[in-house]
């Protein structure tokens, strides 16, 4: 696919947008500590309770109250820098500070079919083909597996969906997990993908921890303030495997969190700190991504609102809390209530992506492909969102002020009444100073657009998606490794 210029790079430093003042950040932090000390959290998982008790937490039955010093110790132990590797090192993500990366997200059960335009169930082949789409689009930085393949049993889903992804993209792969054995299988498979054939099992394990090409999401919190027992068991397993893990929690203001945005942020931050404390009790130094996803409920129906302006505002605000703790953050943008890739989708997605990216969130998921409150994925939406993400990253890059960019020599050279079109300064900067849409956004005049068929962006996006699926060949797994994986895992479907 022809490109009109280089895409904005991943990992650009944001942090210019701050909806909270420094004093407001500290007040929310202090409120969160009060919640953990006074109200506490409910924990029923059999391994977690003793860990909290042995560390000095107040435990009464299943209620756990955390002293601020215990929380602060966990914050100190957790790494400030987490690397999420790609099979191709060019796709590595360095999560620290206000470095920004944006990609896919979700566990949608249905797909807007590219050919029929009808809704159907998501299947494993969608994992394959969506990985290939993402692999080809420069502004989507990682592949968080966006669908749950409904044609697989729970026992077989992890190894199949991770294998289907790793075999079809060289970008980092992340997903939710459902069984302890599934986690172990994915880790074993990934050790062989990262490690060379000559490495011992121990060396391969070390190679994966050095370059983790996979990571795991655990939605361990049932807001408000209750650890989900089964998922907490999975969280503990990932920590013991020393693999990167996300603490995903998504309360809704007015439903599972206070209706006021400040109250929601205080509760959600307390939930994150409680989860972080457990991870560092299990495995000090375990690489953790805080995963707060503040959202709102439609108080007329109780439905989750992914496209509300408050979602972008609050995800930007909670990013400031992560920066306060100097910990990497995974949070949300790019969601919509729209059912198809229409103008509503474009507006709702763009406003939150720009807010959260400018805030400097490290790992912004849900930002590509998603429709209908996380329930539906559309192939062509990846292509549309790729352009939105490119523009957002250009905004993150900001404006460079230097002797060269101030262009005083060029201004003097051109002089009053001249023009800059052919000036050397223009030719040197034209491909890097401005963002050029690379696929579907049309900037031609009406006459040229009509001569080319007068197609809208949605139509063009479908054409691009079809072309990627027909032409793009992701870098394959090593044949020997691929053969080992297929022999080792009898539950693996042949793709």
N, C-alpha and C positions, 0 to 999 in steps of 0.2 A: 504494500500500500504506500503510495507516494506521500511524503511529508513535506510541509511547507516551511519547516524550520524546527529547531530542537525543542523538545517538550520541556516544561519546567521540571527541575530535578526534584526527587523525593528528598525528604529530610531537611528541607529548608526551615529556618528558624522563625517561628511565629511569636506570639505573645504580645502583640500590639493592642489587641482588643481585650479590655479588662472591665467587665461589667461590675465587678466588686472593687472597692477600695481596699488597701492593705488592712485597715482597721476592721472592715467588714469580714475579710478572710479570717482574721484572728478571732472575731466574735463567733463565727460559725465553728471554727476549730474548738473553741472553749465550750460552746454549746454541745458539741459532739462528745467531748470528754465528760460533760455533766450527764448526758444521756447514758453513757457507758457505766458511769459510777453510780448513778441514782436509779435508773430504770433497768439497765443491763440488757442482756440478750438471752433468748431461750435456746438451749443446746441439749439435744437428746442423743447425739451420736456417741457410741460407747467409748471410742478412743479419744474423742475431743474433750469430753468432760474431765477425765483424769489429767490431761495435759494442762488444761486451764488451772485445775486445782493445785497441781504440783508447782505451777509457776507463781502461785500466790494470789490468784483471782478469788473473789468471794463467790462461793458456790453454795446455793441453797436449793436442793432438789435439782431442777433443770434450769434454774435461773443463774446466770453467770454475770457478775459485775466486775469490771476491769478498772484497776487503778491506773491513773494517768502514766505512772512510771513504767508499767508493763506495756502500755501502748507505745510510749516513746522509745522503749528498748527495741520493740519490733520495727518501728520506723527506721531506727539506726542500723539494724541488721540487714534490712532488705536492700538489694542493690539499687543504686540510682541510675544505673545504666544496664539495659538489657538488649542483647543482640538477638534478633530473629532472622535467621539466615535463609537464603534461597539456595536452591541447587546451583544456580549460577550466582557467584559472589557479587556480581553487579546488582543483584536484586536484594542484597542484604539490607535489613532495616536496623538502624541504630536508634534505640528509643532512650532518650535522655533530654533533660532540659525542656526546651520548647520546640524540639525538632518535630516536624509534621509529616505524617504518612497517612494516606487515605486509600480505602479499598472496599471490598465487598463485605457482606454480613448476612446473618439470619439463619433460620432453619425452616424456610418456607415449605409448606406441604403441597403447593400447587405452582404450576408454570403457565404463563400466557404463551401458548404454542406459537412459534415463529411463523409457521406456514398457515395454520387454520385461523389464528387469532382467537381461539377458544381456550377456556381454562381446562386444564387436565392435571392429573396427579403427577407429582415430581418423582422421577425414577433415577436409578444409578447412571444411566446414559447421560442424563442432564448434568451430573457432576463432571463427567468427562468433557462434554462439549462446552460447558460454561468455563471450565479451566482453560480450554483452548482459546476461548474468547478473551478472557482476562490476560492470558499469556501474551496476546497480540496487542493489547491496548496499553500504551506507555504511561498514562496518567492514573491507572489503577495499580497500586503499589504492592498489594498482597491479595491472596486468595483465601478469604475466610469462606469455607464451603457454604454457599447460600441456601441450599435446599436440604431437606431430609428425604432420602430415597425411600419411598413408600413400598418399593418392591423387595425390600430386605427385611430379615428378622432382626430384632434388637441385638441378638448375640453376634450377628455378622456385620453390623452396619459400620463399626469404626474402621476395621482393617480394609474393608472394601472401599469406603468413601475416601480414606486417606490415600490408598494405593491409586485409585482412579485419578486423584488430584495430582499426586507427586509424579505420576507418569505423563501428565499432560500440561504441566506448567513448571517453570524453573523459579517461580516466585514462592515466597513463604506460604505455607499451608497451615491453617488453623481451623478448629471446629469444636463443637461441643462433644462431650463424651457421655456414655451411658452405662458402661460396665467396667469393672476393675480389669478383667481379662482383656477387654478391648484396648484399654490404655497400654497394657503390657505388650500386646501384639503390635500396636502401632510403634511403640518405642523400639522393639526388636527389629521390625522392618526398617525403620528409619536409621538405626545403627548400621545396617548393611548398606543402605543407600549412601550414607555419608562416608563410612569407613572404606578403605581400600581392601582389596582381597587379601593382601599380605598381613593385615592387622589381626592381632588376637582379639577375642571377644571383649576383653577389658579395654584394649586400645580403641576398639570401635565405639565402645560406650563412651569413652572420654572424648572421642572425636565428635560425637553427636552433642554432648553437653557443651563443647566448645563452639560448635556450629549447629544449633538446633534448627533443622529445616521444618520442624513441626512444633506447634504449641497447642495448648488445650484451654477450653473455656469451661468453667464450672459455675453454673447459676445456683450457687450454694445457699443463697439467702431468700427466704420468703418474707418479704416486707409486710408488716413492720417487725424487724428485730428478731426474727426466728431463723435459726440455721435449719436448712432442709436436710434431714438425716441422711438419706441415701446419697445425695450429691456431696455432702460433707465428707462421706467415705471416699468418694472419687477424688475430691480435692486433696485429701491426705495422701492418697496413692500417687497423684501427680507430684506432690511435694517430695515424697520419698524417692521418686524417680529423678529428682533434681532437674525437672523440665519446666520451661516457662508456663505459667498458669495465669489465667484471668479470673478475677473475682467479680463476676457479673451480677449486678443487682439493678432492678429497674422499677422502683416504686412510682406510683402515679399520684400527683398532687390531688387531694380531694377524695382519694380512694384508699390507697395503701400507704399514704404519707399525708401529713398535714396539707391543707389546701393552699396555705401560703407558701410561696416559693422558698423563703428563708427557712421555714420549718422543714420543708421537704429536704433541702440541702443539708441541714443539720442532722436529720435522721439518717439520710443516705450516707453521709460522711462517717457517722458513727458505725453504721453497718460495715462499711469498707474497713475501718480501723479494727473492728472486731475480727473480721476475716483475715486481715493482714497479720494480726497477732497470732492467730492459730497457725498460719503458714510458717511463721518464724519459730514457733514452738516445735513444730514437726521437723523442720529442716532449716536451721539458721542459714541465711544467705540465699534461700530459694528465690529464683527470679520470678517476681510477681508483677503483674500489671494490675493496678487498681482499675476496677471496671464499673464505675458509677454511671448509670444512665438515667438521669432524672427526666421524668416525663409528666404529662398531665392527662387527666381523664376528662372526657366529655360528661359533665355533671348532669346532662339531660338523659344520658343513656348508660353511663359507666364505662363506655368504650375507651380503649387506649387511643391517644392522639399522637401519632408520629409526626404529623406535619405542622403542629402548632409552632408559632413563633417563640413560645416559652420554652420549647424543647431546645432550640438552638441557644437561647439565652442562658438556660440553666446548665447545659453541657459546657458552655464556655465558662460559666462561673465555677463549676466543680473542677474544671481544669486548673483554675487558679489554686484550688486546695491541693491538688497533686503537686503543683509547682512549689507550694509552700512546704510540702513534705519532701521535696526533691525525689519524687518517685514517678516512674512511667505510668501513663494513663491510657486506657482503652475506653473510648466512649463513642457516642452516636451522633450522626448527622445524615442528611440525605433521605429521610423517610417521608412518606406521603400517605394521605388517605385516598389518593386518586387510584382508580381501578385500571386505567390505561395510561400510556405515556402522553398525557395531554398537557394543556397549559397549567392546570392545577399542580400536576406533578412537577413541572419545571419550576414554578414559583416556590412551592413548599420545600423542595429539595435544595434549591440554590440558597435560600435564605439561611438555612441551618448549616449547610456546608461552609459557607463563607464565614459565619460567626465562629464556628468551632475551630476551623483552620486558622483564622486570624488570632484566636486565643492561644494557639500553640499546643493543641492536643497531639499526643504522640502517635496514636493508632486509632484513626477514625473509621469505624466500620459502619455497615448499613448504607454506605454512601454511593453504591453502584448496583444497579439492577433491580432494586426493590420497589414494589408497589403495594398498595392496599394494606397498610399497617403491618408490614413484615410477613404477610401471608402469601404473597405472590411474587414470583421473579419473572422478568421478561428479558429475553435475549437482547432485543434491540435497545432496552433501557440501559444495558451496560455501555453501549456505544454512545448514547446520548449523554449519560453521566460522565463518560470519559472526557467530554468537552467541558462539562461543568467543573470537573475536578481540575482540569488544566487551567481554567480561568481562576479558580480559587487559589491554586498554588502560585499563580502569577501575582495575585494580591498579597499572598504571604511574603513573596520575595521583596515586595515594596519598591521603593525608589532609591537608586544609588546616587549619592551626591559625591562627586569627585571633580578634580580639575578637568578630566576628560569628558564626563557627562554634562558638566555645566556648559561645555561647548563654546567658550568665549572665542577661541581661535576661529571656529566655524562661523560664528555670528559675525565676526569682523571680516572674514573672507567673503561671505555672501553679501553682507552689507544691506543697506536699505533698498527695498524693492526687489531683491533677488529671490532665489528659491533654493531649497536644499535637496531636491530630488536626486541629483547626481553628485552631490558633494561627497568627498571621501569619508567624512564623519558619518554621514547617513549610511553609506554602504557598509561601513565597519560595524554599525550597531543595529541595523534594521532587523536582523534575524534573531537577535537576543533581547532587545529592549521591549518588544511587543509580542504578545501572544497571538499566534496564528492558529485558528481552528484547523485541525488536520483531517477531519473526516466528514462531518455532516452539516455544520453551520454554514450557511450560504451568505456571502458578503458581496455578491455580484449585483449589478443593476437589474431592474425588473426585466428589461428586454432580454438580456443574456440568460436570466433565470427561466423565462418562458421558453426561449429557444432550446434550453436543455431539458425541457419537459415539465417545468413548473411544479416539481415535486416538493412536498413539505419535508421537514426534518425527520418525522417519524418514518416516512416511506424510505428516505435515504438511509436511515439507521438500520432498517430491516435489510436493505441491500448490502450494507457493510457487514452486518452479522453473518449473512449467508456467505459472503465472499471469504470471510475469515474461516468459517467452518469448512469451506471447500478447498482453501489454499494454504492456510497456516499449518505448518508442521512444527510442533514443539520439540525441543531437544529431548530425545528419548532417554530412558534409564539405561545404564550399562546392561548389555544383554545377559551377562553372567549373573548380575545382581537380580535382574528381572526373573531369570529362570529360577534362581534360588527362592525368591519370594513366592512364586507360583507353586513351587514344590512344597515349601514350608507350610503355607496356609491353604489347607484343603477347602476352606469355606470361600476362598477368593473366586469371584466370578471372572471368567475369561472375557476380556474387553478388546 
